[in-house]
Amino acid sequence: MKLRMFALVMLLAALSGALPMSFAQEQAPIILLTNSDLQMWNAADNVLTPITQDGHVEGAALAPDASMIAFLAWSPISVEAGGMGGGPMPADIWIFDLVTQQPLEVAVQPEDASLATEGVEDNALLRSTPTWSPDGTMLAWTEVHYPSFAAETNRLMVYNLVGGTTQPLVTGLPEFAGVPSPLEVKWGNSGLALLNYTFSEAAGVIVPQVLVYSPDGTLLSDTLLPNESDRSLQDFFWVTQNGGDFVGLLYSPYSWTLLDPLTGEMNTLTTQPELYSPANPDTSLVLTFTRASNAADFWTSFSWTLNADQPVAGPAIRVGPESVALSPGGQAVAYVTAEGGAAVWQNGQITPIAEPQTIDLWAQVFWGPVAWRVGGSAIPPEPAQDATADAAATPATTPAATEASTDACVGAVPPRLIVGAEGRVLPGLPNVIRERPGQATDNPIIGYIAEGEVFGVLDGPVCAADGLYWWQVDDNGITGWTPEGDTIDYWVEPIG
């Protein structure tokens, strides 16, 4: 226990003063769970600061008001044992308060806990990643005793932040088929949804099982999902449709099914679920995605769209849902890049928050509260080829590769830069430099021009497929293409 507390407490001095106090603003800190540790970025200092640094964080959940983050991490006995293959490790649950910058230990191992100690029987608790109640006053997780896996220890637990008390909400949860594990749980407005895998006698195979409990522990529904050879369950989320709450089941190949938490009735969706900010539902950016199930790399096989009904020229995001987050007001997007970095997109500007090859492609990103709702755009047919195949088929050596008709830029701010003259980046975020015009996954970032910095204008403008005007520039020896602005604001200005 002292080991993990030491790792957290030693960081408090370094974090002091780094966070804004208002967590309703766009500049709230961004949290990354990468390489099994939590890191924090905020616009004030533009650096990643570690929250934990012992490499054993396994999952996290952001509070609905973005003021705290709860996380699951190996217990000291697991760290001392060095880990064991074949299943989850005994783990503890912590809350890190982003306002006070103080850690709080919520769920620990029994006083007589032991693991892989010669002459001592193993005695520990396995736990799931925690989940917050919609009002942010409670935290829930599942746990089970190791090595007995006794039914009375297989339970759904709830921690009340108001009184600091913990109690079991449900005991005797069904046993996880295969390698015994605590069940994954997600808390929505209509209850707590748990995902289990169990043996179906009718199908003769192991199938997914979704259990939904009310906040008082009443079982609302227990649904065995059908055994389907042509698709597999990848994840589940709470989704709203027409004012009702459903458990959204995400399958591969790409498809969605909604499960009624009261009846267990299931319906396949034909329209796209949207990721949005519930704190600002009417004006939030809206994110939808499809994915190529036959892509060579699962982690970069997604294709995200901003505002599907009226698409916005957003960034090329290829990662999964947990690697994308919206700001508290829903006006900016933080995401893991396909190159293993992380960035923020806002009003057409991209700000890097982590360099390429430093972030796990499966890293989780947290910023503001997010939720899913059913939108109005039809789900497109499954892509016929690898998501990277289109990029490979497009020549990447000339501006014409991403150039579009000038009609595509009719809404962009009119060009003002002059070839042979100089330009300057206006106050705000740095301007990106890419190998050629446009924002595409196969068009690498080669540099950034800081605000106030002067650069030479070599060629342009080129109207790119993203609907923006791009100019070839020279910035202290870096030659590439940079955008002039979006449909509202200029990001650079001519000099002279």
Secondary structure by P-SEA (a helix, b strand, c coil): caaaaaaaaaacccccccccccccccccbbbbbcccbbbbbcccccbbbbcccccccccccccccccccccccccaaaaaacccccccccbbbbbbccccccccccccccccccccccccccccccccbbbbcccccccccccccccccccccbbbbbbbccccbbbbccccccccccccccbbbbbcccbbbbbbbbbbccccbbbbbbbbbcccccccccccccccccccccbbbbbbccccccbbbbbcccbbbbbcccccbbbbbcbbbbbbbcccccccbbbbbccccccccccccbbbbccccccccccccccccccccccccccbbbbbccccccccccccbbbbccccccccccbbbbccccccccccccccccccccccccccccccccccccccccccccccccccccccbbbbbcccbbbbbcccccccccccccccccccbbbbbccccccccccbbbbbccccccbbbbbccccccccccccc
